[in-house]
Amino acid sequence: MLNLIGNAIKFTEKGGVTLTVRLEKSVAQNVQIYFGVKDTGIGIRAEAQKKLFQPYAQASAGIARQFGGTGLGLSISKKLVTAMGGDIHLESKAGQGSTFFFVLPFEQGSPEATTAVSPATTAAVATPENGLRPLQILVIDDNVINLQVAAGLLEKEGHTIATASNATTGIEMHMERTFDVILMDMEMPEVDGPAAARTIRGLSDKKAEIPIIAMTANTGREDVMRCLDSGMNDYCAKPIDPDALRALLIRYTKAEGIPKATSLPMVKARAPKKPGTKPVISPNADSVHYVRPDRIVPTEAAASTPATPPREGLFDPQTLDSLKSLGKEQFDELMKGFYEKTESLIETAEKSVEAKSVKALTACGHDLAGMTSNFGFTALGDVARRINRLGRDNASVQAMAPQVAQLRALYTESRAAAEAWVKQ
C-alpha cells in the first residue's frame, strides 16, 4: 500500500488520491478485504500496462526522466500480494488517472487475541507459553556496539546469540552452524545486507530458506523495497523495540501462540490461493479521500534539506530505559562503548571533510545513525541520517560539511542531557 499510495501522489498534479479499504466478502470465519488506490493523475497507456508489473519496467523513458524511480516498486508489490494469496489489478486510461487494487483472504481471529497484558508480562523470557520458544539467532552488524545492544536485549529474553562483524563471516557461520533466524544490518562495507541476503537465498539447500530480518535506521519506502527485493523477509527499525522484534521473531519462526506484548490484528493471512482465480470486485465502496492542493516534497528531498537540530528531544528516555533494564553493569559498559565509538566516528567524519571523501562521510553517517538510534540519541541520529542520505544521493562534500559541523556540539549537549536523566 505504501508503494501504491506513493506512486499515486507522485503522478497526480491535480485532483486527489482515494484510498479504499472495505470488507469484500465474509463466509463463516473467512473474509476477503479489498484494498484500492485511485488517483486523478496522468494515467497509463494500454500498451504500457502489459509490462508494468515486470522488474525495472516504467511506462516510458520520459516518465523515468521526469519522475525518477527504479521501476521495481510495482514488481515487488505484485510479489507481496501474490505471496499473501491475492492478485493485483490495474484500471487506467491515459490522461484520466489510475486505480490499483487487490483482494486478500483472511481468517477472523478472536477478540482475546488483541487483549493487552500488563507491563510485567512484557519482560518475560521466551517460552512456548509466552508465544516464543528460545531461538538460535545470528546477528550480523559491522558496528560492535550495535551487536552488543542486540545481543543484550535478545539474551535477556532467553535466546542464544552468535554475532558476526561482517557479512562474509556471517554467511560462513550460517553454513557451518544451525540458526533459526538471521538479523542483519543493511549497510556494511564490502558486502552489504541485501547482497548477503541474495547470496543466502541462492544456496541450494534448506539454509536458503532461513528467515532474514533487516535491522536498519533507514525506513524510507525505497529502503524497505530494497530490503524486500533482496529476499529478506522483513525489517526491524532502529532503535530496537523489544516488543516489535519479538512479534517479528514469532511470525517468522512459526512459533506456537501469540506475542504477549503486542496488540495483534483481528485477522490473519490464509495460505495463497490456487493460481488463475480472480477476485470479484463490486463497484461500490466506502472510501477515504485525500485531495492534495499542491506538490508534496519527496522524502528523499526532505532528508537532504539542511535543518537546525532541535534543542528539545535530544534523546529518547524510553530507549535508554530499555537498555537500563539489562542491569547497571551492562548498561554502564554499553554507554561507555557508545560514547567512545561516537567520539571516534565524529572525528572520522571531520577528517573526511578535510580529505573530501564522500564515501567515508556516507559510511560515517550510516554507522552513527544506526548506533545513535539504538541509544535513543534522536537529534544526533537525525543529523547522521542526513549525512548518510546526502552521500547516497551523490551530494558533494561541500553540501555535507554543514551537517558534519553540527555533530560535535550536538553530541556534547545530548550526552549531558542523557547523563543528567540517568542520575535522576
PyMOL commands that set and color helices and strands:
alter all, ss='L'
color gray80, all
select helices_A, chain A and resi 2-10+46-49+61-67+73-83+111-114+119-122+128-130+144-156+167-176+193-201+206-209+221-229+242-253+299-304+317-324+328-354+358-374+378-392+397-423
alter helices_A, ss='H'
color red, helices_A
select strands_A, chain A and resi 16-27+30-39+88-92+98-108+136-140+160-164+181-185+212-216+234-237+267-269+287-291
alter strands_A, ss='S'
color yellow, strands_A
deselect
rebuild
show_as cartoon
